[in-house]
Amino acid sequence: MGNWMQKYRGYVVMTLLYAITLGGVLFLRTPESDEATIVIHTPTLAPTATLVPTMTLAPMRVHISGAVLHPGVYSLDQGSRVQEALELAGGAVEDADLDRINLAAWVSDGQKVHVPKQGETDLPVVQSSAGPVTGPVVGLGGSGKVNINTATAEELDTLPGIGPAYAERIIHYRQEQGPFESIEQIMEVKGIAEGKFEELKDLISVR
């Protein structure tokens, strides 16, 4: 045993020194940190209002004449009625014959609305897109009602709930079936039921 230690003592010492040196190096070595994680923050944008294009309809110009307080040309919004045109002109004068005009009728751009006086017979010729018309209001007969046997599509379109499609159906019906014998017969036109007729009965005539 003693001979073995003396023989290999140098190797043992060198092995121990190597082990001590290696351990010191490993102990003193700073471990590498884990790879940093890159976090990208995306800023949240505040919501912005969506701009919706709006269409503004140009006002209509209507000529109001006759038995009103202030005859003249007035601007009205699209979809206005004769009653609103009359109010813009200051209202009817005392001797105006309002039974001869349809206050609920629609007005159109460039139209002339004439309010007759009581007993007035020499009514002016007024203009509409359909041509000259003699009567208190464009699109109306002397009774103040729309004659569904003679009215043009534009004149029928002044009635509440009667747009271009229904106006064409009414004209097509009287061309195929002949003149309307009564205002109730308009319910035979496709799409015009009793409810719509109730809105029209005081505004239409067959003579």
KEMARMI-645045 format. One record per atom (N, C-alpha, C, O): chain; residue in three letters; x negated, y negated, z negated. Coordinates in pm, whole numbers, plus 50000, padded with zeros to 5 digits. Layout:
BEGIN
mol,type,x,y,z
A,ala,X,Y,Z
...
//
This chain:
BEGIN
mol,type,x,y,z
A,met,49916,50120,50000
A,met,50000,50000,50000
A,met,49914,49877,50000
A,met,49937,49785,50079
A,gly,49809,49872,49909
A,gly,49722,49755,49905
A,gly,49647,49738,50033
A,gly,49628,49625,50080
A,asn,49603,49847,50092
A,asn,49532,49837,50219
A,asn,49622,49782,50329
A,asn,49578,49705,50415
A,trp,49750,49822,50327
A,trp,49846,49774,50432
A,trp,49867,49627,50421
A,trp,49870,49558,50523
A,met,49881,49573,50297
A,met,49904,49431,50277
A,met,49784,49350,50324
A,met,49799,49245,50387
A,gln,49660,49403,50290
A,gln,49542,49331,50332
A,gln,49531,49332,50484
A,gln,49487,49234,50544
A,lys,49571,49444,50547
A,lys,49557,49456,50691
A,lys,49653,49365,50766
A,lys,49617,49304,50867
A,tyr,49779,49355,50715
A,tyr,49883,49279,50791
A,tyr,49920,49147,50724
A,tyr,50020,49085,50762
A,arg,49841,49103,50623
A,arg,49875,48981,50551
A,arg,49882,48862,50645
A,arg,49972,48778,50634
A,gly,49790,48854,50737
A,gly,49789,48740,50830
A,gly,49915,48732,50915
A,gly,49971,48625,50937
A,tyr,49960,48852,50962
A,tyr,50082,48853,51042
A,tyr,50205,48811,50961
A,tyr,50293,48740,51009
A,val,50208,48858,50837
A,val,50323,48825,50751
A,val,50329,48676,50726
A,val,50435,48614,50733
A,val,50209,48616,50695
A,val,50205,48473,50667
A,val,50248,48394,50790
A,val,50324,48297,50778
A,met,50201,48433,50906
A,met,50235,48361,51029
A,met,50386,48372,51058
A,met,50450,48277,51103
A,thr,50441,48494,51028
A,thr,50586,48513,51051
A,thr,50667,48424,50959
A,thr,50766,48364,51002
A,leu,50627,48414,50832
A,leu,50699,48329,50737
A,leu,50690,48183,50776
A,leu,50790,48111,50772
A,leu,50570,48139,50815
A,leu,50555,47999,50857
A,leu,50642,47967,50979
A,leu,50702,47860,50987
A,tyr,50646,48061,51072
A,tyr,50729,48041,51192
A,tyr,50877,48028,51155
A,tyr,50950,47945,51207
A,ala,50917,48120,51059
A,ala,51058,48118,51020
A,ala,51092,47988,50949
A,ala,51198,47930,50972
A,ile,50999,47941,50861
A,ile,51025,47816,50788
A,ile,51032,47698,50884
A,ile,51118,47611,50873
A,thr,50938,47697,50979
A,thr,50935,47586,51076
A,thr,51062,47584,51161
A,thr,51121,47478,51182
A,leu,51103,47700,51208
A,leu,51225,47707,51292
A,leu,51347,47664,51214
A,leu,51434,47594,51267
A,gly,51354,47707,51087
A,gly,51469,47668,51006
A,gly,51474,47519,50984
A,gly,51581,47458,50986
A,gly,51355,47458,50962
A,gly,51354,47313,50943
A,gly,51399,47239,51066
A,gly,51472,47140,51056
A,val,51356,47286,51181
A,val,51398,47220,51306
A,val,51549,47228,51325
A,val,51613,47130,51359
A,leu,51604,47346,51302
A,leu,51750,47364,51318
A,leu,51827,47281,51218
A,leu,51934,47229,51249
A,phe,51772,47267,51095
A,phe,51840,47191,50992
A,phe,51841,47042,51023
A,phe,51941,46973,51004
A,leu,51725,46995,51073
A,leu,51713,46853,51100
A,leu,51780,46811,51231
A,leu,51806,46692,51251
A,arg,51806,46903,51318
A,arg,51864,46868,51450
A,arg,52008,46823,51435
A,arg,52089,46892,51373
A,thr,52040,46709,51490
A,thr,52179,46654,51482
A,thr,52267,46725,51582
A,thr,52236,46726,51701
A,pro,52376,46785,51538
A,pro,52464,46855,51634
A,pro,52528,46757,51731
A,pro,52568,46646,51694
A,glu,52537,46800,51853
A,glu,52600,46713,51954
A,glu,52750,46704,51927
A,glu,52818,46803,51901
A,ser,52798,46585,51935
A,ser,52943,46563,51912
A,ser,53021,46617,52031
A,ser,52973,46622,52144
A,asp,53139,46655,52001
A,asp,53227,46701,52108
A,asp,53248,46590,52210
A,asp,53241,46472,52177
A,glu,53271,46630,52330
A,glu,53293,46531,52436
A,glu,53414,46445,52402
A,glu,53522,46496,52372
A,ala,53394,46317,52408
A,ala,53503,46224,52374
A,ala,53618,46240,52471
A,ala,53597,46259,52591
A,thr,53740,46233,52419
A,thr,53859,46241,52502
A,thr,53899,46101,52545
A,thr,53918,46013,52461
A,ile,53911,46081,52673
A,ile,53948,45949,52726
A,ile,54100,45942,52734
A,ile,54163,46024,52802
A,val,54159,45846,52666
A,val,54303,45827,52666
A,val,54334,45699,52741
A,val,54285,45592,52706
A,ile,54412,45710,52842
A,ile,54450,45593,52923
A,ile,54591,45552,52881
A,ile,54686,45629,52893
A,his,54603,45432,52833
A,his,54733,45379,52792
A,his,54792,45297,52907
A,his,54733,45199,52953
A,thr,54910,45339,52950
A,thr,54978,45266,53056
A,thr,55075,45168,52993
A,thr,55167,45209,52923
A,pro,55056,45040,53017
A,pro,55148,44943,52954
A,pro,55290,44959,53006
A,pro,55312,44984,53125
A,thr,55385,44945,52916
A,thr,55527,44955,52953
A,thr,55575,44819,53000
A,thr,55571,44720,52926
A,leu,55620,44816,53123
A,leu,55665,44689,53179
A,leu,55806,44660,53132
A,leu,55891,44749,53128
A,ala,55830,44536,53097
A,ala,55964,44497,53055
A,ala,56057,44505,53174
A,ala,56020,44467,53285
A,pro,56179,44555,53153
A,pro,56273,44565,53265
A,pro,56305,44428,53321
A,pro,56320,44330,53247
A,thr,56315,44423,53450
A,thr,56349,44298,53516
A,thr,56487,44310,53578
A,thr,56529,44419,53618
A,ala,56555,44200,53584
A,ala,56689,44201,53640
A,ala,56683,44227,53789
A,ala,56598,44173,53860
A,thr,56773,44311,53837
A,thr,56780,44341,53980
A,thr,56859,44232,54049
A,thr,56973,44203,54013
A,leu,56797,44173,54146
A,leu,56863,44065,54216
A,leu,56957,44125,54320
A,leu,56912,44192,54413
A,val,57085,44100,54305
A,val,57185,44150,54399
A,val,57230,44034,54486
A,val,57282,43935,54434
A,pro,57210,44044,54615
A,pro,57251,43932,54699
A,pro,57401,43914,54695
A,pro,57477,44011,54706
A,thr,57443,43794,54679
A,thr,57585,43764,54675
A,thr,57623,43684,54798
A,thr,57545,43603,54849
A,met,57742,43708,54844
A,met,57791,43639,54961
A,met,57900,43541,54919
A,met,58001,43581,54863
A,thr,57878,43415,54946
A,thr,57976,43313,54912
A,thr,58050,43274,55039
A,thr,57989,43229,55136
A,leu,58182,43291,55038
A,leu,58263,43259,55154
A,leu,58280,43108,55161
A,leu,58306,43042,55061
A,ala,58266,43056,55281
A,ala,58281,42913,55301
A,ala,58426,42873,55276
A,ala,58516,42949,55311
A,pro,58449,42757,55218
A,pro,58587,42713,55194
A,pro,58660,42687,55326
A,pro,58598,42657,55428
A,met,58791,42698,55322
A,met,58873,42671,55439
A,met,58910,42523,55442
A,met,58916,42457,55339
A,arg,58936,42473,55562
A,arg,58985,42337,55580
A,arg,59126,42346,55634
A,arg,59150,42407,55739
A,val,59220,42285,55563
A,val,59362,42295,55599
A,val,59421,42154,55605
A,val,59397,42071,55517
A,his,59498,42130,55710
A,his,59566,42001,55728
A,his,59707,42010,55671
A,his,59786,42094,55714
A,ile,59737,41924,55575
A,ile,59869,41925,55511
A,ile,59940,41795,55549
A,ile,59889,41686,55524
A,ser,60056,41809,55608
A,ser,60129,41691,55655
A,ser,60274,41700,55612
A,ser,60318,41799,55554
A,gly,60348,41591,55641
A,gly,60491,41591,55612
A,gly,60525,41532,55476
A,gly,60462,41437,55430
A,ala,60624,41592,55413
A,ala,60682,41537,55291
A,ala,60601,41576,55167
A,ala,60649,41645,55078
A,val,60475,41529,55164
A,val,60389,41550,55047
A,val,60337,41413,55003
A,val,60342,41317,55079
A,leu,60288,41406,54881
A,leu,60247,41278,54825
A,leu,60122,41223,54895
A,leu,60114,41103,54921
A,his,60026,41311,54926
A,his,59902,41266,54989
A,his,59868,41355,55108
A,his,59788,41448,55092
A,pro,59926,41331,55225
A,pro,59892,41412,55343
A,pro,59744,41396,55377
A,pro,59685,41291,55353
A,gly,59685,41501,55434
A,gly,59545,41493,55473
A,gly,59484,41630,55490
A,gly,59555,41731,55487
A,val,59352,41634,55509
A,val,59278,41759,55527
A,val,59211,41793,55395
A,val,59142,41710,55336
A,tyr,59231,41916,55349
A,tyr,59180,41958,55220
A,tyr,59102,42089,55232
A,tyr,59123,42168,55324
A,ser,59012,42110,55136
A,ser,58933,42233,55130
A,ser,58997,42328,55029
A,ser,59029,42288,54918
A,leu,59014,42452,55069
A,leu,59069,42554,54982
A,leu,58980,42678,54985
A,leu,58910,42702,55084
A,asp,58983,42755,54879
A,asp,58909,42880,54875
A,asp,58976,42984,54964
A,asp,59096,42979,54987
A,gln,58895,43078,55013
A,gln,58951,43188,55090
A,gln,59055,43262,55004
A,gln,59035,43282,54884
A,gly,59165,43301,55068
A,gly,59270,43373,54996
A,gly,59372,43282,54930
A,gly,59452,43328,54849
A,ser,59370,43153,54963
A,ser,59466,43060,54904
A,ser,59601,43071,54975
A,ser,59612,43123,55086
A,arg,59703,43020,54907
A,arg,59839,43024,54962
A,arg,59892,42883,54984
A,arg,59830,42785,54942
A,val,60007,42873,55050
A,val,60066,42744,55081
A,val,60093,42664,54954
A,val,60076,42542,54953
A,gln,60135,42730,54847
A,gln,60162,42662,54721
A,gln,60038,42585,54672
A,gln,60050,42472,54625
A,glu,59921,42645,54685
A,glu,59797,42580,54641
A,glu,59763,42462,54731
A,glu,59712,42360,54684
A,ala,59789,42475,54861
A,ala,59766,42364,54953
A,ala,59858,42247,54919
A,ala,59817,42131,54924
A,leu,59981,42278,54886
A,leu,60078,42175,54851
A,leu,60034,42100,54725
A,leu,60048,41978,54718
A,glu,59982,42171,54627
A,glu,59937,42108,54503
A,glu,59818,42015,54529
A,glu,59808,41908,54468
A,leu,59728,42055,54620
A,leu,59614,41969,54652
A,leu,59659,41837,54713
A,leu,59594,41734,54694
A,ala,59769,41841,54786
A,ala,59821,41720,54850
A,ala,59909,41639,54755
A,ala,59979,41548,54799
A,gly,59905,41670,54627
A,gly,59981,41592,54529
A,gly,60122,41640,54506
A,gly,60197,41580,54429
A,gly,60160,41750,54574
A,gly,60295,41804,54556
A,gly,60392,41743,54656
A,gly,60361,41647,54726
A,ala,60510,41800,54660
A,ala,60614,41755,54753
A,ala,60681,41628,54703
A,ala,60691,41605,54583
A,val,60725,41546,54797
A,val,60801,41426,54761
A,val,60946,41466,54735
A,val,60985,41581,54756
A,glu,61023,41371,54689
A,glu,61158,41402,54641
A,glu,61249,41459,54749
A,glu,61330,41547,54721
A,asp,61235,41412,54872
A,asp,61326,41459,54978
A,asp,61267,41572,55061
A,asp,61314,41598,55172
A,ala,61164,41640,55010
A,ala,61106,41754,55083
A,ala,61202,41872,55082
A,ala,61270,41897,54982
A,asp,61207,41943,55193
A,asp,61294,42061,55205
A,asp,61206,42187,55189
A,asp,61163,42248,55287
A,leu,61180,42224,55064
A,leu,61090,42336,55036
A,leu,61152,42470,55070
A,leu,61082,42571,55078
A,asp,61286,42473,55089
A,asp,61350,42600,55126
A,asp,61313,42643,55267
A,asp,61339,42757,55306
A,arg,61255,42553,55343
A,arg,61222,42585,55483
A,arg,61077,42629,55502
A,arg,61033,42653,55614
A,ile,61003,42637,55393
A,ile,60865,42685,55405
A,ile,60844,42800,55307
A,ile,60917,42814,55208
A,asn,60746,42879,55336
A,asn,60712,42994,55251
A,asn,60591,42958,55166
A,asn,60478,42962,55213
A,leu,60616,42924,55041
A,leu,60509,42883,54952
A,leu,60413,42997,54920
A,leu,60300,42973,54877
A,ala,60457,43121,54940
A,ala,60373,43237,54907
A,ala,60288,43283,55025
A,ala,60209,43377,55011
A,ala,60302,43217,55141
A,ala,60228,43259,55259
A,ala,60080,43226,55243
A,ala,60044,43127,55180
A,trp,59993,43311,55302
A,trp,59850,43284,55304
A,trp,59820,43172,55402
A,trp,59892,43156,55501
A,val,59716,43096,55376
A,val,59671,42996,55471
A,val,59536,43039,55528
A,val,59462,43115,55465
A,ser,59505,42990,55647
A,ser,59380,43026,55712
A,ser,59303,42900,55751
A,ser,59360,42790,55757
A,asp,59175,42916,55778
A,asp,59091,42802,55811
A,asp,59139,42735,55940
A,asp,59165,42802,56040
A,gly,59150,42603,55936
A,gly,59193,42529,56053
A,gly,59344,42520,56070
A,gly,59392,42465,56169
A,gln,59418,42573,55975
A,gln,59564,42575,55986
A,gln,59624,42440,55947
A,gln,59567,42366,55867
A,lys,59739,42410,56005
A,lys,59815,42292,55966
A,lys,59943,42336,55897
A,lys,60020,42417,55949
A,val,59965,42281,55778
A,val,60085,42310,55701
A,val,60172,42185,55701
A,val,60131,42081,55649
A,his,60289,42196,55759
A,his,60380,42081,55763
A,his,60499,42106,55672
A,his,60570,42206,55687
A,val,60521,42015,55579
A,val,60634,42024,55486
A,val,60744,41934,55538
A,val,60727,41812,55536
A,pro,60856,41988,55584
A,pro,60962,41903,55643
A,pro,61044,41832,55536
A,pro,61053,41876,55422
A,lys,61103,41721,55579
A,lys,61197,41651,55493
A,lys,61336,41712,55511
A,lys,61361,41782,55610
A,gln,61424,41687,55420
A,gln,61560,41738,55432
A,gln,61626,41676,55555
A,gln,61627,41555,55574
A,gly,61680,41763,55636
A,gly,61746,41717,55758
A,gly,61653,41693,55874
A,gly,61699,41658,55983
A,glu,61524,41710,55856
A,glu,61429,41688,55965
A,glu,61445,41797,56071
A,glu,61443,41916,56040
A,thr,61460,41755,56196
A,thr,61477,41851,56305
A,thr,61365,41843,56407
A,thr,61334,41942,56472
A,asp,61304,41726,56421
A,asp,61197,41708,56520
A,asp,61064,41749,56455
A,asp,60985,41664,56413
A,leu,61044,41878,56448
A,leu,60925,41929,56382
A,leu,60803,41921,56474
A,leu,60816,41943,56594
A,pro,60686,41889,56421
A,pro,60566,41876,56504
A,pro,60516,42012,56554
A,pro,60544,42115,56494
A,val,60443,42008,56663
A,val,60376,42129,56713
A,val,60244,42141,56639
A,val,60159,42051,56646
A,val,60225,42252,56569
A,val,60103,42273,56492
A,val,60026,42387,56556
A,val,60082,42467,56631
A,gln,59897,42394,56526
A,gln,59810,42490,56591
A,gln,59771,42603,56497
A,gln,59751,42583,56377
A,ser,59761,42721,56553
A,ser,59706,42836,56482
A,ser,59613,42908,56577
A,ser,59603,42871,56694
A,ser,59546,43012,56529
A,ser,59457,43089,56616
A,ser,59535,43160,56726
A,ser,59477,43200,56827
A,ala,59667,43176,56706
A,ala,59749,43242,56807
A,ala,59803,43143,56910
A,ala,59866,43185,57007
A,gly,59778,43013,56890
A,gly,59828,42914,56984
A,gly,59924,42818,56916
A,gly,59947,42830,56795
A,pro,59982,42723,56991
A,pro,60073,42626,56932
A,pro,60201,42689,56883
A,pro,60255,42779,56947
A,val,60249,42642,56770
A,val,60373,42692,56711
A,val,60453,42572,56664
A,val,60399,42482,56599
A,thr,60581,42570,56694
A,thr,60668,42464,56644
A,thr,60738,42516,56520
A,thr,60810,42616,56527
A,gly,60718,42451,56409
A,gly,60781,42498,56285
A,gly,60720,42428,56165
A,gly,60619,42360,56179
A,pro,60781,42444,56049
A,pro,60732,42377,55929
A,pro,60591,42418,55891
A,pro,60510,42334,55852
A,val,60560,42547,55903
A,val,60429,42597,55865
A,val,60383,42696,55970
A,val,60463,42773,56022
A,val,60254,42693,56003
A,val,60202,42789,56100
A,val,60237,42931,56057
A,val,60211,42969,55943
A,gly,60295,43009,56148
A,gly,60327,43147,56119
A,gly,60466,43167,56064
A,gly,60508,43281,56042
A,leu,60541,43058,56042
A,leu,60674,43070,55986
A,leu,60776,43011,56082
A,leu,60746,42917,56156
A,gly,60894,43067,56079
A,gly,61002,43013,56160
A,gly,61071,42899,56087
A,gly,61030,42861,55977
A,gly,61178,42845,56146
A,gly,61249,42734,56084
A,gly,61309,42770,55951
A,gly,61334,42681,55870
A,ser,61334,42899,55926
A,ser,61393,42941,55799
A,ser,61289,42947,55688
A,ser,61324,42968,55572
A,gly,61162,42930,55722
A,gly,61056,42943,55623
A,gly,61014,43087,55603
A,gly,60935,43116,55513
A,lys,61065,43180,55685
A,lys,61031,43321,55675
A,lys,60964,43368,55804
A,lys,60982,43309,55910
A,val,60886,43474,55792
A,val,60819,43530,55909
A,val,60915,43622,55982
A,val,60969,43717,55925
A,asn,60936,43593,56109
A,asn,61024,43676,56191
A,asn,60944,43796,56239
A,asn,60856,43783,56324
A,ile,60974,43914,56185
A,ile,60894,44032,56216
A,ile,60919,44083,56358
A,ile,60849,44174,56404
A,asn,61017,44026,56429
A,asn,61041,44065,56568
A,asn,60957,43983,56666
A,asn,60934,44026,56779
A,thr,60913,43865,56625
A,thr,60841,43777,56717
A,thr,60702,43736,56667
A,thr,60624,43681,56744
A,ala,60671,43763,56540
A,ala,60545,43716,56482
A,ala,60425,43785,56546
A,ala,60430,43903,56582
A,thr,60318,43710,56560
A,thr,60192,43767,56609
A,thr,60124,43842,56495
A,thr,60167,43836,56380
A,ala,60017,43913,56529
A,ala,59942,43984,56426
A,ala,59887,43888,56322
A,ala,59885,43918,56203
A,glu,59840,43771,56368
A,glu,59787,43672,56275
A,glu,59895,43620,56180
A,glu,59869,43598,56062
A,glu,60016,43602,56232
A,glu,60127,43553,56149
A,glu,60172,43661,56049
A,glu,60202,43629,55934
A,leu,60177,43785,56092
A,leu,60213,43894,56001
A,leu,60110,43910,55891
A,leu,60142,43950,55779
A,asp,59986,43879,55924
A,asp,59876,43892,55827
A,asp,59889,43793,55712
A,asp,59825,43810,55609
A,thr,59972,43689,55728
A,thr,59992,43592,55619
A,thr,60080,43649,55509
A,thr,60087,43592,55400
A,leu,60147,43759,55536
A,leu,60237,43819,55436
A,leu,60155,43895,55331
A,leu,60053,43955,55364
A,pro,60199,43893,55205
A,pro,60124,43964,55100
A,pro,60122,44114,55124
A,pro,60226,44176,55147
A,gly,60002,44172,55118
A,gly,59988,44316,55134
A,gly,59988,44364,55277
A,gly,59976,44484,55303
A,ile,60002,44271,55373
A,ile,60000,44309,55515
A,ile,59869,44260,55575
A,ile,59854,44142,55606
A,gly,59777,44351,55591
A,gly,59650,44317,55656
A,gly,59657,44344,55804
A,gly,59765,44372,55857
A,pro,59544,44336,55873
A,pro,59542,44358,56018
A,pro,59596,44494,56060
A,pro,59662,44505,56163
A,ala,59570,44598,55980
A,ala,59615,44733,56018
A,ala,59767,44743,56016
A,ala,59828,44794,56110
A,tyr,59829,44694,55907
A,tyr,59976,44698,55898
A,tyr,60039,44607,56003
A,tyr,60144,44640,56059
A,ala,59977,44493,56029
A,ala,60031,44401,56130
A,ala,60038,44471,56267
A,ala,60136,44457,56339
A,glu,59933,44545,56302
A,glu,59933,44617,56429
A,glu,60039,44727,56431
A,glu,60100,44753,56534
A,arg,60060,44792,56315
A,arg,60163,44897,56310
A,arg,60302,44839,56331
A,arg,60386,44899,56399
A,ile,60327,44720,56273
A,ile,60457,44656,56289
A,ile,60481,44620,56435
A,ile,60589,44645,56489
A,ile,60379,44563,56500
A,ile,60392,44526,56641
A,ile,60410,44651,56728
A,ile,60492,44651,56819
A,his,60334,44756,56699
A,his,60347,44881,56775
A,his,60487,44941,56758
A,his,60545,44993,56853
A,tyr,60541,44933,56636
A,tyr,60674,44991,56610
A,tyr,60780,44919,56694
A,tyr,60862,44985,56758
A,arg,60779,44786,56694
A,arg,60884,44714,56768
A,arg,60866,44728,56919
A,arg,60963,44717,56994
A,gln,60743,44752,56965
A,gln,60722,44778,57108
A,gln,60776,44913,57149
A,gln,60828,44930,57259
A,glu,60764,45011,57059
A,glu,60810,45147,57089
A,glu,60959,45166,57060
A,glu,61029,45234,57136
A,gln,61008,45107,56950
A,gln,61145,45132,56905
A,gln,61242,45018,56937
A,gln,61363,45034,56921
A,gly,61189,44904,56981
A,gly,61274,44788,57004
A,gly,61275,44697,56882
A,gly,61213,44729,56780
A,pro,61345,44585,56890
A,pro,61346,44488,56780
A,pro,61405,44548,56652
A,pro,61490,44637,56656
A,phe,61357,44498,56540
A,phe,61413,44538,56411
A,phe,61556,44485,56400
A,phe,61582,44368,56430
A,glu,61646,44570,56357
A,glu,61786,44529,56338
A,glu,61808,44467,56200
A,glu,61900,44387,56182
A,ser,61727,44504,56105
A,ser,61738,44451,55968
A,ser,61599,44451,55907
A,ser,61509,44520,55953
A,ile,61583,44372,55802
A,ile,61451,44366,55739
A,ile,61419,44499,55670
A,ile,61302,44535,55656
A,glu,61522,44574,55626
A,glu,61499,44703,55562
A,glu,61435,44804,55657
A,glu,61368,44898,55613
A,gln,61455,44784,55785
A,gln,61401,44877,55884
A,gln,61249,44876,55886
A,gln,61188,44970,55939
A,ile,61187,44773,55830
A,ile,61041,44767,55829
A,ile,60981,44881,55748
A,ile,60863,44915,55763
A,met,61064,44942,55659
A,met,61016,45056,55581
A,met,60996,45180,55666
A,met,60940,45280,55619
A,glu,61042,45176,55792
A,glu,61017,45287,55884
A,glu,60876,45282,55942
A,glu,60830,45378,56003
A,val,60808,45169,55922
A,val,60669,45157,55965
A,val,60582,45235,55868
A,val,60597,45221,55746
A,lys,60495,45316,55920
A,lys,60410,45402,55837
A,lys,60330,45320,55735
A,lys,60259,45225,55770
A,gly,60344,45359,55609
A,gly,60267,45293,55503
A,gly,60343,45185,55429
A,gly,60300,45142,55322
A,ile,60457,45141,55483
A,ile,60536,45037,55416
A,ile,60651,45106,55342
A,ile,60755,45136,55401
A,ala,60631,45129,55216
A,ala,60731,45196,55133
A,ala,60816,45091,55060
A,ala,60804,44971,55084
A,glu,60902,45141,54971
A,glu,60996,45052,54903
A,glu,60925,44947,54818
A,glu,60967,44831,54811
A,gly,60815,44989,54753
A,gly,60744,44894,54668
A,gly,60689,44775,54746
A,gly,60701,44661,54702
A,lys,60631,44803,54862
A,lys,60579,44693,54945
A,lys,60692,44610,55003
A,lys,60680,44489,55017
A,phe,60802,44677,55036
A,phe,60917,44604,55090
A,phe,60970,44503,54988
A,phe,61012,44394,55025
A,glu,60969,44539,54858
A,glu,61016,44447,54755
A,glu,60935,44318,54755
A,glu,60988,44211,54725
A,glu,60805,44328,54789
A,glu,60720,44209,54796
A,glu,60749,44126,54920
A,glu,60724,44005,54923
A,leu,60804,44190,55024
A,leu,60821,44124,55153
A,leu,60962,44074,55179
A,leu,60980,43983,55260
A,lys,61062,44129,55113
A,lys,61200,44108,55155
A,lys,61243,43961,55154
A,lys,61328,43921,55234
A,asp,61186,43882,55064
A,asp,61225,43739,55058
A,asp,61140,43654,55150
A,asp,61158,43532,55156
A,leu,61046,43716,55223
A,leu,60953,43639,55305
A,leu,60966,43669,55453
A,leu,60899,43607,55535
A,ile,61053,43766,55488
A,ile,61065,43805,55628
A,ile,61209,43794,55677
A,ile,61304,43790,55599
A,ser,61222,43789,55809
A,ser,61355,43786,55870
A,ser,61346,43861,56003
A,ser,61237,43895,56048
A,val,61463,43885,56065
A,val,61465,43951,56197
A,val,61524,43856,56302
A,val,61541,43895,56417
A,arg,61554,43733,56263
A,arg,61609,43633,56355
A,arg,61538,43500,56336
A,arg,61570,43403,56404
//
